[in-house]
């Protein structure tokens, strides 16, 4: 009789701890998915903006304009590469359950200043 009570209490505690941990992981996963979706939307918007500006503006043959366009495009792709690399590092750390908060902070620091205020 006594062992039945101890077993019941242990199983109950393990079940409660498992449910709590699952809820914690669900919340973290939801935050990560939201961040990845936002980054994908930002990347798509940035690519569309670059394409629309390249098509809408008349082509200016001056070296300054071509350099500006080249630098802007290169910056955008470098930004995208940095974000993708950070997401890959985050995924590796998430898979290993290590330093998720630190990696998320690094990822969030890549957002433009107007998004940091939100």
C-alpha positions in Angstrom: 0.0 0.0 0.0 2.8 2.4 1.0 4.7 1.7 -2.3 1.6 2.4 -4.3 1.3 5.9 -2.8 5.0 6.6 -3.4 4.8 5.3 -7.0 1.7 7.4 -7.6 3.3 10.6 -6.2 6.5 10.0 -8.2 4.5 9.4 -11.4 2.5 12.5 -10.7 5.6 14.7 -10.2 7.3 13.3 -13.3 4.1 14.0 -15.3 3.8 17.5 -14.0 7.4 18.2 -14.7 7.1 16.8 -18.2 4.1 18.9 -19.0 5.8 22.0 -17.7 8.9 21.4 -19.8 6.8 20.7 -22.9 5.0 24.0 -22.4 8.3 25.8 -22.0 9.7 24.2 -25.2 6.4 25.0 -27.1 6.7 28.7 -26.1 10.4 28.8 -27.1 9.6 27.1 -30.4 6.8 29.5 -31.1 9.1 32.5 -30.5 11.7 31.0 -32.8 9.2 30.3 -35.6 7.9 33.8 -35.3 11.4 35.2 -35.6 12.2 33.1 -38.7 9.0 34.1 -40.4 9.7 37.8 -39.7 13.2 37.4 -41.1 11.8 35.7 -44.2 9.3 38.5 -44.7 12.0 41.2 -44.3 14.2 39.4 -46.7 11.4 39.1 -49.3 10.5 42.7 -48.9 14.1 43.8 -49.2 14.5 41.7 -52.4 11.3 43.1 -53.9 12.4 46.7 -53.0 15.7 46.2 -54.7 14.0 44.7 -57.8 11.3 47.4 -58.0 13.8 50.2 -57.6 16.0 48.7 -60.3 13.1 48.4 -62.7 11.2 51.6 -61.8 14.1 54.1 -61.8 15.5 55.3 -65.1 19.0 53.9 -65.6 21.6 56.5 -64.9 24.9 55.8 -66.6 27.0 57.7 -64.2 29.6 55.8 -62.3 28.3 57.2 -58.9 24.9 55.8 -59.5 26.2 52.4 -60.6 28.5 52.3 -57.5 25.6 53.2 -55.2 23.4 50.5 -56.7 26.2 47.9 -56.5 27.0 48.9 -52.9 23.3 48.8 -51.9 22.8 45.4 -53.4 26.0 44.0 -51.9 25.0 45.4 -48.5 21.5 43.8 -48.7 22.9 40.4 -49.7 25.6 40.6 -46.9 22.8 41.4 -44.5 20.8 38.5 -45.7 23.8 36.2 -45.5 24.6 37.3 -41.9 21.0 36.7 -40.9 20.9 33.3 -42.5 24.2 32.4 -40.8 22.9 33.5 -37.5 19.8 31.5 -37.9 21.9 28.4 -38.7 24.0 29.0 -35.6 20.8 29.4 -33.6 19.4 26.2 -35.1 22.6 24.3 -34.1 22.4 25.7 -30.5 18.7 25.0 -30.3 19.3 21.5 -31.4 21.9 21.1 -28.7 19.8 23.1 -26.2 22.6 25.5 -25.5 22.7 29.3 -25.2 19.4 30.0 -27.0 18.8 33.3 -25.2 22.2 34.7 -26.2 21.9 33.6 -29.8 18.3 35.1 -30.0 19.7 38.4 -28.7 22.4 38.4 -31.4 19.7 37.7 -34.0 17.4 40.5 -32.7 20.4 42.9 -32.7 20.5 42.6 -36.5 17.0 44.1 -36.8 16.9 47.8 -37.9 16.6 50.4 -35.1 12.9 51.1 -35.7 12.0 47.5 -34.9 14.1 47.4 -31.7 11.6 49.8 -30.0 8.7 47.4 -30.4 
